[in-house]
Amino acid sequence: MALIRSLDELTGMLATRRGLYVRWSLGPQVDLFREPSSRDGLTGIELPGLSANPMDVEDWWGQRPLRTWAARRLYDYSHLPRVKDGRVRPWLLHGVESGRGPDNEPLVRDVEPLGWVDRKVITEAEEEVKQQQGTWGPLNRR
């Protein structure tokens, strides 16, 4: 699978394609081994798709930079390797939303893996978020 090496590369992908999601997991080779599905961590119920985070920019974002949007979306869940499993990594995918999970996250089917998101991109995203002025943060992700 390809490697997305910079926040600018990711931003370029978001500018040209809709229906993109980021998933934090052990990767598509594990997630797509059989019918793609996630499990509710509380009940163990199998969900009708992979839980993932949408990367499509929302209208309310207005004219703010797409790069900052991308950074914010990655930053939201960058704590998962610390709290779930150190092997968890983000990867970008294209898919179709098939419902919502118990935390209101999209559940995605018809998954097309597009690339691993390099750790360097997460570092760039963290730096982009830190540079924002005004009413930003803090989000406690420790």
N, C-alpha and C positions, 0 to 999 in steps of 0.2 A: 504494500500500500504506500502511496505517496506520503511525503512528509511536508507539512506546512511549516515553513521556516521563519516566518516573520509576521508581525501584526499587520503590516502593509499587504502582504500576500493574502492573508485571510480577509482583510477589508476589501481587496479587489474581487475576491470570490463572492462576497456578500453583495457587492455592487452589480454583479452580472447575473445572479441566479437567486431565485426564491425557493422556499421549501427546504432551507438548510437548518440543521440542528447540530448541536454538540452533545455528545454523550461521554460521560466519565465512567469507564469500565475497564475490564481486562482486554477489550478489543473485539472487533467484529468476528475474529476466528472463534471466540468463545460465544459471543452473543448471537451469532447467526448459525451456529452449529445445527440447530433444528429450527422449528418455527420460532421466529423472533418474538420473545416476550420477556417482560420483567416480572418480578414478584413484589408484592406489597411487603415491606420489611416488618410491619406490625402483625399482619394476619397470615402472611404466607400465600395469599391468593395470587394465582397467576393472572397477569394483566394482558389485555389484547394488543400488545405491541411493546416496543422498547421505550422506556422512559428516557426522555431527552429534553434538552433546553432549546427553544427556538432562537435562531440567530437573525431571522428577518427583522428589519428595522420597522418599528411601529410609527404610524402617522404622527402621534403625539410628540415624537422625538424632534420633529420639525427640521430646521436647517442645521442642527448640531452636527458635528463631524461623525461620519460613519465609523471612523477609526476608534473614536471614544465609545460609540455604541458597542463595537466588537469587544473592546477591552472590558467594558462593564459586564457584558454577557459572560465572558470567560472568568472574570474575577468573582462573579456570584458563586461559583461552585469550585473554585480552586482549592478550597479546604478539604475536599473529599478524599484525596490521597492520605491526608493526615488522620482523618476520622474513620475511614472505611478500611482501606488496604493500601499500603505503599505502592502496590503494583498498578493501581488504578491510574489511567491516563485519559486525556481527552482525545476524541477523534470526531472529525466532521463527517456528517452524512447528509444525504438527500433522502427525503421520505415523505410519506403521506400520513397526516394525523388521523388516528383511528379512534380517539377518545381521550379522556383525561384520567390521570391516576389519582390516588388518594390525597396527594399534595397539590392537586390541580395542575400537575405537569402534563405536557402532551405525551401521548403514547403514539409511537410511530411504527408504521408497517411499510412494506415495499421499500426496504432500506437499500440504499446504494452507498457503500463506504467511499469516502472521497480522500481521506488522509488523516494521519496522526497529526495532532497539534504539538509541535516541539515545545519542550520545557522553556526554551528561550522566548517563545511567544507569550507564555504565561508571565514570565518576568517582565516583558514589555507591557503587557496588559496591566500588571500591578503598578508599574511606573506611570503609565497613562492615567490611571485612576488617582494616584497620589498627586499628580500635577493639576487636578481640577480644583477650581476655586469656588468659594461660595458655600452653598448649603450641602455639599457632598459629605456623606459618611458621618461617623464611621460605621461600617458594617462589621460586627464582631464575628470573624470567621476562624477563631482559634479553637 
